[in-house]
Each structure stands twice: as C-alpha cells, then as structure tokens.
C-alpha cells in the first residue's frame, strides 16, 4: 500500500468532494463482484468515492477491508461515504 503525505491526502479529499459515488455497498457487504468493479474503477479513475448503506460504526472495518483487498488508500470521507485512491501501475 502506498503512503501519502497529509498534503496529498488533503488534495485528494478536495478532488473527491466533486465526485459522485461510483460504487454503492449495500446490505450484502463486500462481495467479490463489488470488489472486481471497484478494482476496475480504480484502474480507470484512480480516485473513487464509495457510498455505504451500513451504519457508521462498521464503516471503519469496511474501509480497512477495502484497503487490504484493493491495495488502495482511504483518503477520507463524510457521513456514509468514503474516497479511495490507488496509483496507476506504469506497466
């Protein structure tokens, strides 16, 4: 997982404010299909906003699981939305 400075995270949070959620995590949680779609979105856009149906108490655990499964970084969020960033591979 990449490490971002405070300034980099702030810039990404600012950019994410203008985004609409690309992925919606419902009552089924993080399914393999959802993670596949999230990976596709991260490859094409690098910065993706996700909306959650779960209560706020479980958002931290879900965000951490997304970070582990997608090798992305949670750069912040408000309410039941979180934004994730992953650098493009230069392959």
TORSEKE-836987 format. One record per residue: residue in one letter; x, y, z of N, C-alpha, C in turn; residue number from 0. Coordinates in nm, 2 decimals, padded with zeros to 4 digits. Layout:
REM residues N
@r A; nc1 X; nc2 Y; nc3 Z; cac1 X; cac2 Y; cac3 Z; cc1 X; cc2 Y; cc3 Z; k NUM
...
REM end
This chain:
REM residues 91
@r X; nc1 00.08; nc2 -00.12; nc3 00.00; cac1 00.00; cac2 00.00; cac3 00.00; cc1 00.09; cc2 00.12; cc3 00.00; k 0
@r X; nc1 00.05; nc2 00.23; nc3 -00.07; cac1 00.13; cac2 00.35; cac3 -00.08; cc1 00.11; cc2 00.44; cc3 00.04; k 1
@r X; nc1 00.20; nc2 00.52; nc3 00.07; cac1 00.19; cac2 00.61; cac3 00.18; cc1 00.18; cc2 00.75; cc3 00.12; k 2
@r X; nc1 00.08; nc2 00.82; nc3 00.17; cac1 00.05; cac2 00.96; cac3 00.12; cc1 00.08; cc2 01.06; cc3 00.23; k 3
@r X; nc1 00.13; nc2 01.18; nc3 00.19; cac1 00.15; cac2 01.28; cac3 00.29; cc1 00.02; cc2 01.35; cc3 00.32; k 4
@r X; nc1 00.02; nc2 01.42; nc3 00.43; cac1 -00.10; cac2 01.50; cac3 00.47; cc1 -00.15; cc2 01.59; cc3 00.36; k 5
@r X; nc1 -00.06; nc2 01.66; nc3 00.29; cac1 -00.10; cac2 01.75; cac3 00.18; cc1 -00.16; cc2 01.67; cc3 00.06; k 6
@r X; nc1 -00.10; nc2 01.56; nc3 00.03; cac1 -00.15; cac2 01.48; cac3 -00.08; cc1 -00.29; cc2 01.43; cc3 -00.05; k 7
@r X; nc1 -00.32; nc2 01.38; nc3 00.08; cac1 -00.45; cac2 01.34; cac3 00.12; cc1 -00.55; cc2 01.45; cc3 00.11; k 8
@r X; nc1 -00.51; nc2 01.57; nc3 00.15; cac1 -00.60; cac2 01.69; cac3 00.15; cc1 -00.63; cc2 01.72; cc3 00.01; k 9
@r X; nc1 -00.54; nc2 01.72; nc3 -00.08; cac1 -00.57; cac2 01.75; cac3 -00.22; cc1 -00.66; cc2 01.64; cc3 -00.28; k 10
@r X; nc1 -00.65; nc2 01.52; nc3 -00.25; cac1 -00.73; cac2 01.41; cac3 -00.30; cc1 -00.87; cc2 01.42; cc3 -00.24; k 11
@r X; nc1 -00.88; nc2 01.46; nc3 -00.11; cac1 -01.01; cac2 01.48; cac3 -00.04; cc1 -01.09; cc2 01.60; cc3 -00.11; k 12
@r X; nc1 -01.01; nc2 01.70; nc3 -00.15; cac1 -01.07; cac2 01.81; cac3 -00.22; cc1 -01.13; cc2 01.77; cc3 -00.35; k 13
@r X; nc1 -01.05; nc2 01.70; nc3 -00.43; cac1 -01.09; cac2 01.65; cac3 -00.56; cc1 -01.21; cc2 01.56; cc3 -00.54; k 14
@r X; nc1 -01.22; nc2 01.48; nc3 -00.44; cac1 -01.33; cac2 01.38; cac3 -00.42; cc1 -01.46; cc2 01.45; cc3 -00.39; k 15
@r X; nc1 -01.45; nc2 01.57; nc3 -00.33; cac1 -01.58; cac2 01.64; cac3 -00.30; cc1 -01.67; cc2 01.66; cc3 -00.42; k 16
@r X; nc1 -01.61; nc2 01.67; nc3 -00.54; cac1 -01.69; cac2 01.69; cac3 -00.66; cc1 -01.74; cc2 01.56; cc3 -00.72; k 17
@r X; nc1 -01.69; nc2 01.45; nc3 -00.67; cac1 -01.73; cac2 01.32; cac3 -00.73; cc1 -01.86; cc2 01.27; cc3 -00.68; k 18
@r X; nc1 -01.93; nc2 01.20; nc3 -00.76; cac1 -02.05; cac2 01.12; cac3 -00.72; cc1 -02.00; cc2 00.98; cc3 -00.69; k 19
@r X; nc1 -02.07; nc2 00.91; nc3 -00.60; cac1 -02.03; cac2 00.78; cac3 -00.56; cc1 -02.03; cc2 00.69; cc3 -00.69; k 20
@r X; nc1 -01.92; nc2 00.62; nc3 -00.71; cac1 -01.91; cac2 00.53; cac3 -00.83; cc1 -01.96; cc2 00.39; cc3 -00.79; k 21
@r X; nc1 -01.95; nc2 00.36; nc3 -00.66; cac1 -01.98; cac2 00.22; cac3 -00.61; cc1 -02.07; cc2 00.24; cc3 -00.49; k 22
@r X; nc1 -02.17; nc2 00.16; nc3 -00.48; cac1 -02.26; cac2 00.16; cac3 -00.36; cc1 -02.25; cc2 00.02; cc3 -00.29; k 23
@r X; nc1 -02.21; nc2 00.02; nc3 -00.17; cac1 -02.20; cac2 -00.10; cac3 -00.09; cc1 -02.33; cc2 -00.12; cc3 -00.01; k 24
@r X; nc1 -02.41; nc2 -00.22; nc3 -00.04; cac1 -02.54; cac2 -00.24; cac3 00.02; cc1 -02.53; cc2 -00.34; cc3 00.13; k 25
@r X; nc1 -02.65; nc2 -00.40; nc3 00.16; cac1 -02.66; cac2 -00.49; cac3 00.28; cc1 -02.58; cc2 -00.62; cc3 00.26; k 26
@r X; nc1 -02.54; nc2 -00.65; nc3 00.14; cac1 -02.46; cac2 -00.77; cac3 00.11; cc1 -02.31; cc2 -00.75; cc3 00.14; k 27
@r X; nc1 -02.27; nc2 -00.63; nc3 00.17; cac1 -02.14; cac2 -00.60; cac3 00.20; cc1 -02.04; cc2 -00.61; cc3 00.08; k 28
@r X; nc1 -01.92; nc2 -00.65; nc3 00.11; cac1 -01.82; cac2 -00.65; cac3 00.01; cc1 -01.82; cc2 -00.79; cc3 -00.06; k 29
@r X; nc1 -01.89; nc2 -00.80; nc3 -00.17; cac1 -01.89; cac2 -00.92; cac3 -00.25; cc1 -01.77; cc2 -00.93; cc3 -00.35; k 30
@r X; nc1 -01.74; nc2 -01.04; nc3 -00.40; cac1 -01.63; cac2 -01.05; cac3 -00.50; cc1 -01.66; cc2 -00.97; cc3 -00.62; k 31
@r X; nc1 -01.79; nc2 -00.96; nc3 -00.66; cac1 -01.83; cac2 -00.88; cac3 -00.78; cc1 -01.81; cc2 -00.73; cc3 -00.75; k 32
@r X; nc1 -01.84; nc2 -00.69; nc3 -00.63; cac1 -01.83; cac2 -00.55; cac3 -00.59; cc1 -01.68; cc2 -00.51; cc3 -00.59; k 33
@r X; nc1 -01.60; nc2 -00.60; nc3 -00.54; cac1 -01.45; cac2 -00.57; cac3 -00.53; cc1 -01.39; cc2 -00.57; cc3 -00.67; k 34
@r X; nc1 -01.44; nc2 -00.65; nc3 -00.76; cac1 -01.40; cac2 -00.65; cac3 -00.90; cc1 -01.43; cc2 -00.52; cc3 -00.97; k 35
@r X; nc1 -01.56; nc2 -00.47; nc3 -00.95; cac1 -01.60; cac2 -00.34; cac3 -01.01; cc1 -01.52; cc2 -00.23; cc3 -00.95; k 36
@r X; nc1 -01.49; nc2 -00.24; nc3 -00.82; cac1 -01.41; cac2 -00.13; cac3 -00.75; cc1 -01.27; cc2 -00.13; cc3 -00.81; k 37
@r X; nc1 -01.21; nc2 -00.25; nc3 -00.83; cac1 -01.08; cac2 -00.25; cac3 -00.89; cc1 -01.08; cc2 -00.19; cc3 -01.03; k 38
@r X; nc1 -01.18; nc2 -00.22; nc3 -01.11; cac1 -01.19; cac2 -00.16; cac3 -01.25; cc1 -01.20; cc2 -00.01; cc3 -01.24; k 39
@r X; nc1 -01.28; nc2 00.04; nc3 -01.14; cac1 -01.30; cac2 00.18; cac3 -01.13; cc1 -01.16; cc2 00.25; cc3 -01.08; k 40
@r X; nc1 -01.09; nc2 00.18; nc3 -01.00; cac1 -00.96; cac2 00.24; cac3 -00.95; cc1 -00.86; cc2 00.24; cc3 -01.06; k 41
@r X; nc1 -00.86; nc2 00.14; nc3 -01.15; cac1 -00.77; cac2 00.13; cac3 -01.26; cc1 -00.80; cc2 00.25; cc3 -01.36; k 42
@r X; nc1 -00.92; nc2 00.28; nc3 -01.38; cac1 -00.96; cac2 00.38; cac3 -01.48; cc1 -00.95; cc2 00.52; cc3 -01.42; k 43
@r X; nc1 -00.99; nc2 00.54; nc3 -01.30; cac1 -01.01; cac2 00.67; cac3 -01.24; cc1 -00.91; cc2 00.71; cc3 -01.13; k 44
@r X; nc1 -00.85; nc2 00.61; nc3 -01.07; cac1 -00.75; cac2 00.63; cac3 -00.95; cc1 -00.82; cc2 00.68; cc3 -00.82; k 45
@r X; nc1 -00.92; nc2 00.77; nc3 -00.83; cac1 -00.99; cac2 00.82; cac3 -00.71; cc1 -01.13; cc2 00.79; cc3 -00.73; k 46
@r X; nc1 -01.19; nc2 00.71; nc3 -00.63; cac1 -01.32; cac2 00.66; cac3 -00.64; cc1 -01.39; cc2 00.69; cc3 -00.50; k 47
@r X; nc1 -01.52; nc2 00.74; nc3 -00.52; cac1 -01.60; cac2 00.76; cac3 -00.40; cc1 -01.70; cc2 00.64; cc3 -00.38; k 48
@r X; nc1 -01.71; nc2 00.59; nc3 -00.26; cac1 -01.80; cac2 00.48; cac3 -00.23; cc1 -01.90; cc2 00.52; cc3 -00.13; k 49
@r X; nc1 -02.03; nc2 00.49; nc3 -00.16; cac1 -02.14; cac2 00.51; cac3 -00.06; cc1 -02.17; cc2 00.38; cc3 00.01; k 50
@r X; nc1 -02.19; nc2 00.39; nc3 00.14; cac1 -02.22; cac2 00.27; cac3 00.22; cc1 -02.36; cc2 00.27; cc3 00.28; k 51
@r X; nc1 -02.43; nc2 00.16; nc3 00.28; cac1 -02.56; cac2 00.15; cac3 00.35; cc1 -02.55; cc2 00.12; cc3 00.49; k 52
@r X; nc1 -02.44; nc2 00.06; nc3 00.53; cac1 -02.41; cac2 00.01; cac3 00.67; cc1 -02.41; cc2 00.13; cc3 00.76; k 53
@r X; nc1 -02.43; nc2 00.11; nc3 00.89; cac1 -02.41; cac2 00.21; cac3 00.99; cc1 -02.27; cc2 00.26; cc3 01.00; k 54
@r X; nc1 -02.26; nc2 00.38; nc3 01.06; cac1 -02.12; cac2 00.44; cac3 01.07; cc1 -02.03; cc2 00.36; cc3 01.15; k 55
@r X; nc1 -02.08; nc2 00.28; nc3 01.25; cac1 -01.99; cac2 00.21; cac3 01.34; cc1 -01.91; cc2 00.10; cc3 01.26; k 56
@r X; nc1 -01.97; nc2 00.05; nc3 01.15; cac1 -01.90; cac2 -00.06; cac3 01.08; cc1 -01.82; cc2 00.00; cc3 00.96; k 57
@r X; nc1 -01.83; nc2 00.13; nc3 00.93; cac1 -01.76; cac2 00.19; cac3 00.82; cc1 -01.61; cc2 00.17; cc3 00.83; k 58
@r X; nc1 -01.55; nc2 00.19; nc3 00.94; cac1 -01.41; cac2 00.18; cac3 00.96; cc1 -01.36; cc2 00.04; cc3 00.92; k 59
@r X; nc1 -01.43; nc2 -00.06; nc3 00.96; cac1 -01.39; cac2 -00.20; cac3 00.93; cc1 -01.40; cc2 -00.23; cc3 00.78; k 60
@r X; nc1 -01.51; nc2 -00.18; nc3 00.72; cac1 -01.53; cac2 -00.20; cac3 00.58; cc1 -01.42; cc2 -00.12; cc3 00.50; k 61
@r X; nc1 -01.39; nc2 00.00; nc3 00.54; cac1 -01.29; cac2 00.08; cac3 00.47; cc1 -01.15; cc2 00.01; cc3 00.48; k 62
@r X; nc1 -01.12; nc2 -00.04; nc3 00.59; cac1 -00.99; cac2 -00.12; cac3 00.61; cc1 -00.99; cc2 -00.24; cc3 00.52; k 63
@r X; nc1 -01.10; nc2 -00.31; nc3 00.51; cac1 -01.11; cac2 -00.43; cac3 00.43; cc1 -01.09; cc2 -00.39; cc3 00.28; k 64
@r X; nc1 -01.15; nc2 -00.28; nc3 00.24; cac1 -01.13; cac2 -00.24; cac3 00.10; cc1 -00.99; cc2 -00.20; cc3 00.08; k 65
@r X; nc1 -00.92; nc2 -00.14; nc3 00.17; cac1 -00.78; cac2 -00.10; cac3 00.15; cc1 -00.70; cc2 -00.23; cc3 00.13; k 66
@r X; nc1 -00.72; nc2 -00.33; nc3 00.21; cac1 -00.65; cac2 -00.45; cac3 00.20; cc1 -00.67; cc2 -00.53; cc3 00.07; k 67
@r X; nc1 -00.80; nc2 -00.54; nc3 00.04; cac1 -00.84; cac2 -00.61; cac3 -00.08; cc1 -00.80; cc2 -00.55; cc3 -00.21; k 68
@r X; nc1 -00.80; nc2 -00.41; nc3 -00.22; cac1 -00.77; cac2 -00.34; cac3 -00.34; cc1 -00.64; cc2 -00.27; cc3 -00.35; k 69
@r X; nc1 -00.56; nc2 -00.27; nc3 -00.24; cac1 -00.43; cac2 -00.20; cac3 -00.23; cc1 -00.45; cc2 -00.06; cc3 -00.26; k 70
@r X; nc1 -00.56; nc2 00.00; nc3 -00.21; cac1 -00.59; cac2 00.14; cac3 -00.22; cc1 -00.58; cc2 00.21; cc3 -00.08; k 71
@r X; nc1 -00.59; nc2 00.34; nc3 -00.08; cac1 -00.58; cac2 00.41; cac3 00.05; cc1 -00.71; cc2 00.49; cc3 00.06; k 72
@r X; nc1 -00.76; nc2 00.49; nc3 00.18; cac1 -00.88; cac2 00.57; cac3 00.21; cc1 -00.83; cc2 00.71; cc3 00.25; k 73
@r X; nc1 -00.87; nc2 00.81; nc3 00.16; cac1 -00.82; cac2 00.94; cac3 00.18; cc1 -00.91; cc2 01.03; cc3 00.27; k 74
@r X; nc1 -01.03; nc2 00.97; nc3 00.30; cac1 -01.12; cac2 01.04; cac3 00.39; cc1 -01.27; cc2 01.03; cc3 00.34; k 75
@r X; nc1 -01.36; nc2 01.10; nc3 00.41; cac1 -01.50; cac2 01.09; cac3 00.37; cc1 -01.58; cc2 01.16; cc3 00.47; k 76
@r X; nc1 -01.71; nc2 01.17; nc3 00.44; cac1 -01.81; cac2 01.24; cac3 00.52; cc1 -01.93; cc2 01.15; cc3 00.53; k 77
@r X; nc1 -01.98; nc2 01.14; nc3 00.65; cac1 -02.10; cac2 01.06; cac3 00.66; cc1 -02.08; cc2 00.92; cc3 00.63; k 78
@r X; nc1 -02.16; nc2 00.86; nc3 00.54; cac1 -02.15; cac2 00.72; cac3 00.50; cc1 -02.08; cc2 00.71; cc3 00.36; k 79
@r X; nc1 -02.00; nc2 00.80; nc3 00.33; cac1 -01.92; cac2 00.80; cac3 00.20; cc1 -01.77; cc2 00.81; cc3 00.23; k 80
@r X; nc1 -01.70; nc2 00.73; nc3 00.16; cac1 -01.55; cac2 00.73; cac3 00.17; cc1 -01.49; cc2 00.73; cc3 00.03; k 81
@r X; nc1 -01.37; nc2 00.80; nc3 00.03; cac1 -01.30; cac2 00.81; cac3 -00.10; cc1 -01.17; cc2 00.73; cc3 -00.09; k 82
@r X; nc1 -01.14; nc2 00.65; nc3 -00.20; cac1 -01.02; cac2 00.57; cac3 -00.20; cc1 -00.94; cc2 00.60; cc3 -00.32; k 83
@r X; nc1 -00.81; nc2 00.60; nc3 -00.31; cac1 -00.71; cac2 00.63; cac3 -00.41; cc1 -00.61; cc2 00.52; cc3 -00.43; k 84
@r X; nc1 -00.58; nc2 00.49; nc3 -00.56; cac1 -00.47; cac2 00.40; cac3 -00.59; cc1 -00.40; cc2 00.45; cc3 -00.71; k 85
@r X; nc1 -00.26; nc2 00.45; nc3 -00.70; cac1 -00.18; cac2 00.50; cac3 -00.81; cc1 -00.20; cc2 00.40; cc3 -00.93; k 86
@r X; nc1 -00.18; nc2 00.46; nc3 -01.05; cac1 -00.18; cac2 00.37; cac3 -01.17; cc1 -00.05; cc2 00.30; cc3 -01.18; k 87
@r X; nc1 -00.06; nc2 00.17; nc3 -01.22; cac1 00.06; cac2 00.10; cac3 -01.25; cc1 00.12; cc2 00.14; cc3 -01.38; k 88
@r X; nc1 00.25; nc2 00.16; nc3 -01.39; cac1 00.31; cac2 00.20; cac3 -01.51; cc1 00.37; cc2 00.08; cc3 -01.59; k 89
@r X; nc1 00.29; nc2 -00.02; nc3 -01.60; cac1 00.34; cac2 -00.14; cac3 -01.67; cc1 00.32; cc2 -00.13; cc3 -01.82; k 90
REM end
